[in-house]
Amino acid sequence: MKKFYRALSMVLLVVVLSVSFLTACGSEQSANSTEASGSTAEKSSQPVTLKIWGDTDNQAILEASFNEINEAFTKKYPNIKLDYQYSGSFDSINVALQSDSLPDLFWVQGNKSTKMAEMTKQGFLLPLDDYKLDSSRFPEQSIEYATVDGKIYCSFPSFFDYAIMYYNKDIFQKYGLDKPKNWGEFENILKTLKDKGETAISFGGKGDFDRYWLMQVLAPTLANDVLQNIKEHKADTDYKNLIDTFNIYRSFAEKGYLGKDFAATDGAGAQLAFTNGKAAMLVDGTWNNQVFASVNFNVGRFALPSKDGVLYSQSGPSNYNTYAVSAKTKYPDEAAKYIEFLNDKESQQIFENNLGAIPLVKDLTPKDESVKEMAEYDQVGNNIYHVLSGVADETARPQDMLLADILPKLMTSKMTGEEAAQKIKDEIAKSSAK
């Protein structure tokens, strides 16, 4: 009998231990599941801070817009804090690249220069394709701007800037002039103003980009075919129209259309002369439109017309709201949310309301009538600087040659159009990207 009870006790002990073991395992699994679930919830709601570098040089223009945009973003995503600094100068970004210390996000110029492509090839930028960014509102040039080797690396540009002719309507009216409908009428305007003792175009020839803006409007208007062939890497390109364009640039200086002392005048000085009523026209960017809002005369705007009357702007998506994500950010998902917000209509309308920029997307409301006037163009031509940058590499920099060597020599009659075109051709021939 004792043996029976001893055996029964052993069976009961085994049963109790087995139940206890299974209960413990179940509890452990439940605890582990709860812990994992808690971690996921904690991850999704845990506050994070994104460090963002804005465009240092354009802080004065952009600060009001980004203050409002960043406030709207943090209201929508309260767990994401923004440390937004205007620290994104070209120099600081280069230093950060060298020291591998980029912020989570920073502004980029897309395909306007070779810089973003270089950063992607070196692994500094996060590809954004996995986030399925909505591109349905954007034109093809916006998508191309953000793309390197088939992958998206930055937010899509929502606005469009180009160099345009600003003109003093009062001076034009005084001499019975109106906006030109073709190239011949534009040449007649220049001659009339010169003959009447007026400075036709206020021109800054001192700095590289000061002297460049006139070429930016001339090149697509008179030689868009040549630029397109260069862009498409066509070896048999006929440079005749570009030669003529270079010679016209030179002739404007020789004929006195650019006024006196233009070689010693910088861009700010040229702008001041125009706003003071001392010149009839000025080549300037649409990005500076607000500068002319408070002058004491009527300001008009027109895109330069070609010989057959086509009004040309130049390809120039604005980099005001184009930002990339560092490949080493600790918060890629949250950074992608900021990119998505920059792509959203809400943030873009904030930009428009503050800046009065030309929208690339069709569902924004223009700020005022001047924006509608700037949007009066027939064709988006090639931007000569961007085209030449697109065929540049480490050994050949035709865009830099244009700015620093060719244009200063053309405006001082030290180089002919033929010589200028040949230098461009020779420089492109050295490039592996041609």
ABEGO torsion letter per residue (X at the ends): XAAAAAAAAAAAAAAAAAAAAAAAAAAAAAAAAAAAAAAAAAAAABBBBBBBBBBAAAAAAAAAAAAAAAAAAAAABAABBBBBBBABBAAAAAAAAAAGABBABBBBAEAABAAAAAAAAAGABBBAAAAGBBAAABBAAAAAAABBGGBBABBBBABBBBBBBBBBAAAAAAAGBBBBABAAAAAAAAAAAAAAGBBABBBBAABAAAAAAAAAAAAAAAAAAAAAAAAAGBAABBAAAAAAAAAAAAAAAAAGAAEBGAAABBAAAAAAAAAAGABABBBBBAAAAAAAAABABBBBBBBBBBAAGBBBBBBBBBAAABBBBBAABABAAAAAAAAAAAABAAAAAAAAAAAGBBBABAABBBABAAAAAAABBABBBBBAAAAAAAABBAABBAAAAAAAAAAAAAAAGABBAAAAAAAAAAAAAABAAX
